[in-house]
Amino acid sequence: MNKVINILKIIFYISVLCLIVISLFPGSLTGLFLYGDIDKTPNTIFSIETTVNHFIGHTYVSTLGFFVYLKHHNFKKMIYYLLFLSISLEILQIIVPNRSFQISDLSANIAGVVSGFLLIRLYILWSRK
């Protein structure tokens, strides 16, 4: 089980790094890959810049982080770290070219962290039965 946790820990840190890159990339990564233009954003509901993806991304990273550190003494620190990360990434978009701060995205980031925490709480309750 320890090897599985170590692998999940590596996946968690790679996921955090990807989340940082996606959040702070100056433009649209989707537009870059699909059209070769960072200024072009695809008109789909699930494009990188939508609030839904902020929620999904932060829920994924938070759930993974909370699961990895569930039985670790730094679990409480992980809650603060993920909340800080979710807020910081959105605020930093104020200074990143071709990006903008949006309160809806900030709310989705925080809701994603809270959702990850609630999923882990449900997992704990379910695994006790």
Secondary structure, DSSP 4 states (H G I P E B T S, - for coil): -HHHHHHHHHHHHHHHHHHHHHHHSSS-HHHHHHHS-TT----STT-TTSHHHHHHHHHHHHHHHHHHTTTSTTHHHHHHHHHHHHHHHHHHTTTSTT----HHHHHHHHHHHHHHHHHHHHHHHHHH-
